[in-house]
Structure formats: structure tokens, C-alpha cells
Amino acid sequence: MIGDKRVLALVPARAGSKGLPGKNVRPLQGKPLLAWPIEAARGSRYVDRVVISTDSTEFAELARAAGADVPFLRPDHLANDTAPSIGFVEHCLDTLEAAGDTYHYIVLLEPTSPLTEAQDIDKALETLVAKEHDADAIVGVTALASSHPAFAVRIDTDGLMQPYSSESFGQLPRRQDIEPLYSLDGSLYASTVGAIRRERGFCHRRTLPFVTPRWKSFEVDDLVDFICIEAILANRELIKNAEARPTPCRSST
């Protein structure tokens, strides 16, 4: 609970996965992937209940073992590749509300973003509450660096490389001159339940950005992502210590 408002954490984990089969239960440092967001939510100061939405009895048992509640199994029509992503969120809220279990805030934590920590959840909720007159939701984003569209290229019909957003390569901007842009990184989504009902999504005109460092923005889509995340977890404290150190001044000459 934050203030007098109850907070629900929802972890979606359907059984079907095309890029990396079984990824939601793939072991990561000895724990199934879906256990990571569950443990992060359970470590939050504000989350009142952690629920998993899954269509798999196997996943349900693993989620229970990690500390999540499994009050229902997700219906098949909400667990296929064509189901709208908001459908399982609304199904969860409807099911809980029918049982008299209501919340003011909902936090969505995907197993594919196992680097999200309890303090990230708490900071996002605190930011959302502080801005409640201007915003109803907050969503994780990360800065675009090497993937900034200013440096994108296309391949023309002759098989040659052409700049995508400039007339010529000589007109490409300097990195320090480009407008900062961000991409959704899947690290977390939080919203008032009222806004979810009204907007049917987390991203809308009253959504705040929750900017995460690049190392926390990795998502598990394939085996390469998984290997990268394993390496990050093995060196997480080293990365955090490096972030905490002041950046040395660089000479302009």
C-alpha cells in the first residue's frame, strides 16, 4: 500500500514462446525466469499482492513456489499470439474485483525483464503518486544511443547504403547534438486501475517515463539476450559501483 492506496503486481507468463521456447521458466541463476519479477514485487515496500496470469499449470506451480498467488488460469482465448495485450490485464482485474479484491494501482512486471528490482518498483510508484495530478501511468524507457534514428541507414534498390533521416552522410549530426530519444524497454509498467479501464493500456497522453540505465533495459527475446543478462547479473554489483562513482571531468582540448 502506498499512502492509503492498494497496489497489485501482475506477472504475465503464458506458455507459448516463439523466439526462445519455454523462456518464462528457463533457469536464470538457479531460478525460473518468472521468479525474478515475483521476488522483485515481493520485495517492494508498496505492493500488497503479487498475482501471476498464466495458462500453464506448470508455470502456476513454479509461480506459487516463488511466492505469487494464482487465483485463476488465463483463458485460452487470452493466451494465443493474436490476443490483445490488455486482455489478460482486464481479465485479472475483473476476476479479482468479482471476488471483492480491488486496487488503486497496478504494476505489470514481465518475466522477460528480470533486471528490474524492488527499488525500481518503489521509485516508479513514488514518482507516479507525486505526479498524480498530471499523470496516471509510468512506463520504463531507456535512452537510444547507437540505435538512435539519426544514425539509421537504409539499403537502396542497388544494394547501397543510404542515410535514413539525412540527405547525405555528410549531414549526419554529431552525437552530442542530437535530441535525446527513448524507447520502451519493458522493465516495468504502472498505472492507476481507473486509467487502465479508461485508456485500455499503459501508454497514453498522461504517462510518465521511468528512465532506466542501459544495463537494466535488456529483455529476453532470444538466447543472445539471455546470455547477456546472465553476464550482467554475474557482474551487477560491479556495474552498480561503477555507476555510483563520479564521472571524471574530460578535457575539451
Backbone hydrogen bonds, N-H to C=O, Kabsch-Sander energy under -0.5 kcal/mol:
donor,donor_aa,acceptor,acceptor_aa,energy
2,I,5,K,-2.6
3,G,1,M,-0.5
5,K,2,I,-2.0
8,L,105,Y,-2.4
9,A,49,R,-2.8
10,L,8,L,-0.5
10,L,107,V,-3.2
11,V,51,V,-2.7
13,A,53,S,-2.6
23,K,20,L,-1.7
25,V,22,G,-1.5
26,R,23,K,-1.1
28,L,31,K,-3.5
31,K,28,L,-1.4
33,L,26,R,-1.2
34,L,24,N,-2.2
35,A,32,P,-2.2
36,W,32,P,-0.6
36,W,33,L,-1.3
38,I,34,L,-1.0
39,E,35,A,-2.6
40,A,36,W,-2.1
41,A,37,P,-2.5
42,R,38,I,-2.4
43,G,39,E,-1.3
44,S,41,A,-1.1
48,D,7,V,-2.6
49,R,7,V,-1.2
51,V,9,A,-2.9
51,V,49,R,-0.5
52,I,69,D,-2.1
53,S,11,V,-2.4
54,T,52,I,-0.6
60,A,56,S,-2.1
61,E,57,T,-2.0
62,L,58,E,-1.9
63,A,59,F,-2.5
64,R,60,A,-2.4
65,A,61,E,-2.1
66,A,62,L,-1.3
67,G,63,A,-0.7
67,G,64,R,-1.2
68,A,63,A,-2.6
69,D,50,V,-3.2
74,R,54,T,-3.3
78,L,75,P,-1.6
79,A,76,D,-1.8
83,A,80,N,-1.1
87,G,84,P,-1.4
88,F,84,P,-0.5
89,V,85,S,-0.5
90,E,86,I,-2.4
91,H,87,G,-2.3
92,C,88,F,-2.0
93,L,89,V,-2.4
94,D,90,E,-2.9
95,T,91,H,-2.4
96,L,92,C,-2.5
97,E,93,L,-2.7
98,A,94,D,-2.1
99,A,95,T,-0.8
99,A,96,L,-0.7
100,G,97,E,-1.8
101,D,96,L,-2.8
102,T,100,G,-0.8
104,H,6,R,-1.7
105,Y,6,R,-2.3
106,I,191,S,-2.7
107,V,8,L,-3.1
108,L,189,Y,-3.4
109,L,10,L,-2.4
109,L,107,V,-0.6
110,E,186,G,-0.5
113,S,110,E,-2.0
116,T,113,S,-1.2
120,D,117,E,-0.8
121,I,117,E,-1.7
122,D,118,A,-2.4
123,K,119,Q,-2.3
124,A,120,D,-2.4
125,L,121,I,-2.3
126,E,122,D,-2.6
127,T,123,K,-2.3
128,L,124,A,-2.4
129,V,125,L,-2.6
130,A,126,E,-2.2
131,K,127,T,-1.4
132,E,129,V,-1.5
134,D,131,K,-2.1
135,A,131,K,-2.2
136,D,206,R,-2.6
137,A,206,R,-1.5
138,I,190,A,-2.7
139,V,208,L,-2.3
140,G,188,L,-2.7
141,V,210,F,-2.4
142,T,183,S,-2.2
144,L,181,L,-2.9
145,A,143,A,-0.5
148,H,145,A,-1.8
151,F,148,H,-2.2
152,A,149,P,-1.4
154,R,162,Q,-3.1
156,D,154,R,-0.6
156,D,160,L,-3.0
159,G,156,D,-2.2
162,Q,154,R,-3.0
164,Y,152,A,-2.4
165,S,152,A,-0.5
171,Q,168,S,-1.5
172,L,169,F,-1.3
177,D,174,R,-1.8
178,I,174,R,-0.7
178,I,175,R,-0.8
183,S,142,T,-2.5
185,D,140,G,-1.8
186,G,140,G,-0.6
189,Y,108,L,-1.5
190,A,138,I,-2.6
191,S,106,I,-2.1
192,T,136,D,-2.2
193,V,104,H,-2.7
196,I,192,T,-1.8
197,R,193,V,-2.4
198,R,194,G,-2.1
199,E,195,A,-3.6
200,R,195,A,-0.5
200,R,196,I,-1.8
204,H,202,F,-0.7
207,T,204,H,-1.3
208,L,137,A,-3.1
210,F,139,V,-2.8
211,V,209,P,-0.6
212,T,141,V,-3.0
216,K,213,P,-1.3
217,S,213,P,-0.5
217,S,214,R,-1.4
220,V,112,T,-2.2
221,D,219,E,-1.0
226,F,222,D,-1.9
227,I,223,L,-2.4
228,C,224,V,-2.3
229,I,225,D,-2.5
230,E,226,F,-2.2
231,A,227,I,-1.9
232,I,228,C,-2.3
233,L,229,I,-2.7
234,A,230,E,-1.9
235,N,231,A,-0.9
235,N,232,I,-0.8
236,R,233,L,-1.0
239,I,235,N,-2.3
240,K,236,R,-2.7
241,N,237,E,-2.5
242,A,238,L,-2.0
243,E,239,I,-2.2
244,A,240,K,-1.9
245,R,241,N,-1.1
